[in-house]
Structure formats: structure tokens, C-alpha cells
Amino acid sequence: MDIEFESPDRIKAFQEGKLIEALAYLNARSPYYRRMFKSAGIDVNAIRTLEDLTLIPFTEKKDLQLYNWDFLCRDRSDVVDYVTTSGTLGEPVSFACTEKDLQRLAFNEKKSFECAGLKKGDTLQLMTTIDKRFMAGLAYFLGIREMGASIIRVGNGIPELQWDTIRRLNPTAIMCVPSFIPRLIQYAEEHGIDYRSSSVRKIIGIGEGMRDQQFNLNLLGRRIKEKWDVELYATYSSTEMGATFSECRYGCGGHVHPELIIVEIIGEDDKPVPDGQVGEVVITTLGVEGMPLLRFRTGDMAAKCTQQCRCGRNSFRLTPLVGRKNNMIKFKGTTLYPPMIIDVLDNCREISNYQVVIGTNELGNDDVLVRIGLPAPDAEKDAAFVADLKNMFRARIRVAPNIEICRADILSRDVYRESGRKPIKVLDTRTSR
């Protein structure tokens, strides 16, 4: 039986067995963790329970960057694929995957797609890149292949190509960054495409949330649903986790796969917080052969939901992300996270595109500039629009950021960079972060 449907006690015991195996593997094969265990005076044989994890120091992204290849647990000849993720010190971080790691990725994505209701006979149109050393696109391809469904690898952007592919190949689901969907709908409306009658019945979102902390559709999710009555599923994943947490049809958080990952939620004091309380997501990978991680701080802020889901799974779920810890903003005495700002912008239909720029003012305090893209800026009309938008911000988040009006086509070059994997909707220029 799938471990996610077992009792919470059975899931915990199962994970503790996997943890013991992971620690033994790291102690035998990882130069970085062997060094860390020795310097911290840790006897891995004394770590037997999930609670014992608090005895082990955290791993941070800067550690991956400074000692990248000390995390490799296999010989280079065992590596079959290299992927890259961003780093905190200006240089990217590389991950090496063995054949077993790719099989694990395929299993993970198969489970996540099945959680979202996909099955053999479905066709998924993938609107994200599978190249440029990007793990996610490869993982999605492997997962669909593993479950016996079909995949169409179109890549990101280019609404015309996306709609031509939908017309020709009739996918039942699409997978993309959710903020691309309004652009896809707009293109369809401008070109007389009856998108509501298309073959697409599900949208699986990556990289952005579509629900709030109460699991209701957020402003972006509602905007999509009002236009296109399809099933919406959000996912949460990262290269470091090598795992994806997908919503099920009840949309009450991303389901965690206990056989693949251990998740802790920690507070400002670096100690676990009570279930249901927001904190930083810390992960320990299970079953990774090439570059496994132990107590890795993701920087993402979320909470655990431990009650049984209506789908029958007893493994806990994660709420939609509140934001990233390092992206927390103290603006005019108010604590903000970028998703709170984005939620307001996504509900403003006049805006073609936008970019939130977080910086530091002359007093050393956080500052926020929102660059707004409009099709045809007009000084007189724009002044009234900015005033209304600032009132909207004050009503929802209590403070109004600085606003700059730009031509949509010019701003688009900064938001949708040709070399990038995702739109750059948030740009944090604070040097201390």
C-alpha cells in the first residue's frame, strides 16, 4: 500500500528507518557531511528519530556554493546528468544525478501527477524548458513517461505556438507558470480562439501559488478561473529537494511524499514550530544517491497541515508558500512578502506586466518600487491610475509602494529574459541579502 495512506505513526516509523539509512550513507560517502559530523561531534548512530534531527546543524545554500563538489557521494563516472540552480553568492550551484536519481525523479513526478488526477491516456503540454540544465522540465518529462501518459514538450512562452499545438494535438492538461495563463487567454481572445471549448481540462501550475493560506483561490487563481473553467492545481518543488508536492483535487495544500523527503518547519529560533504555524521549510532528502542533503534550509516559508486530507492521504501537506525568508520586507513599519504585493497586481486587469523591485533607501531601510507595464502610457490618465492602485495597496496590505509606469513592451524585456527559465517578477537588489 502507498505509504501516504498509512497511519501517521506508521509513516513516522517508516521515515525514521529511511533517515537511519540516509545518515549511514552520508557518513560513508559524503566528504562534506563526514567533515561536519566530525567537527560538530555527532555520532550518526545516535540519531534514531525525527526529533533527533534537531541535534544536527543546518545545511545552507552558501554551503552548497562554497563546497559544491564536497557534497558529491559518487564517482564522477556514475553521473549521468548535471543540473544547475541559483546560488546566494553570485555563482550557480551544480547538482550531479546518477541513473538511480533520475529514476527517483520519475517516481516522484509520477506520484505528483497522479495526485493531480493525471493518468494513462492523458496528454500533458509542457510549457517550461527542458534544457539549460533545468531539473524541473526533465523531471516532468520523466514522470509523465513513467506513468504511461503522453507529453508535448513545447517550452515556455510563445502563445501562438502553444495554441497551435493545442489545436493540433489536443492535450488534456497543460503545465506552466500560472501568470502565463492570462497572457495565453488574452492571445486567444484577440485572435478568436475558442479556448473554453479546447481539449484542455486541467492546468498544473509551477513556481507560483494559486491559493491563499486558507486554500481559497488567490487573485491570480480567481482571475484564471473566471475566464477559463478548468481544474487548477498548484505544485511546490525545488532542485535541492528533488521532489514535488502537488495539490490533490481538494486543493488543500501540497502533498509531501514520505518515502522521498523529510520536512521540518522551523521558527526564528531555529527550533521546530507547532503544526499549523508558518516557519521556514527545512528538508532532508531520502533515496538520493548523487548529492543528498541533510537539514537543508530552503528559505521558503510555509506551514504543515497534519489532519487527514479528504483524499484519504495521512501524509502531511504544506500550505501555499507565504514567501521566502530572505525576501521578507520591512516597509514603512509593515512586514511584507513579495507574494502579498503580487496578489494585488494580479487582480488589476489594466496591467500588462509588472516587476517588483526591492531595494534600500538612503537611510538603509527597505524600499519597494513597482514597475507597471501599460500598453500605451498616458501621463494624465496614468496619474489617476497610480492613485487608484496605491489605494488598492493600502486597502489590502496597509502600505503603498512607489510606482513607476513603463511601456509594456519595454518592461517585458526585463521580466521575460531570453536566457531565463522563469519571469523575473521580483528583483531583490538589497546587497545584504
TALIN-V980935 format. One record per run of one state. SS is the DSSP state (alpha for helix, beta for strand, coil for the rest). FROM is the first residue (numbers start at 1). TO is the last residue. If there is no record, write none. Layout:
BEGIN
ss = [SS	SS]
from = [FROM	FROM]
to = [TO	TO]
END
This chain:
BEGIN
ss = [coil	alpha	coil	alpha	coil	alpha	coil	alpha	coil	alpha	coil	beta	coil	alpha	coil	alpha	coil	alpha	beta	coil	beta	alpha	coil	beta	coil	alpha	coil	beta	coil	alpha	coil	beta	coil	alpha	coil	alpha	coil	beta	coil	beta	coil	beta	coil	alpha	coil	beta	coil	beta	coil	beta	coil	beta	coil	beta	coil	beta	coil	beta	coil	beta	coil	beta	coil	beta	alpha	coil	beta	coil	beta	coil	alpha	coil	beta	coil	beta	coil	alpha	coil	beta	alpha	coil	beta	coil]
from = [1	3	6	8	30	31	41	44	47	51	56	59	60	61	67	68	72	76	79	86	93	99	116	123	127	135	148	150	154	159	170	173	177	179	191	195	198	202	206	211	212	217	218	219	228	231	239	243	247	254	256	261	267	272	273	279	286	296	303	304	306	317	319	323	325	328	329	332	334	337	338	346	353	361	366	375	379	398	402	408	416	426	429]
to = [2	5	7	29	30	40	43	46	50	55	58	59	60	66	67	71	75	78	85	92	98	115	122	126	134	147	149	153	158	169	172	176	178	190	194	197	201	205	210	211	216	217	218	227	230	238	242	246	253	255	260	266	271	272	278	285	295	302	303	305	316	318	322	324	327	328	331	333	336	337	345	352	360	365	374	378	397	401	407	415	425	428	433]
END
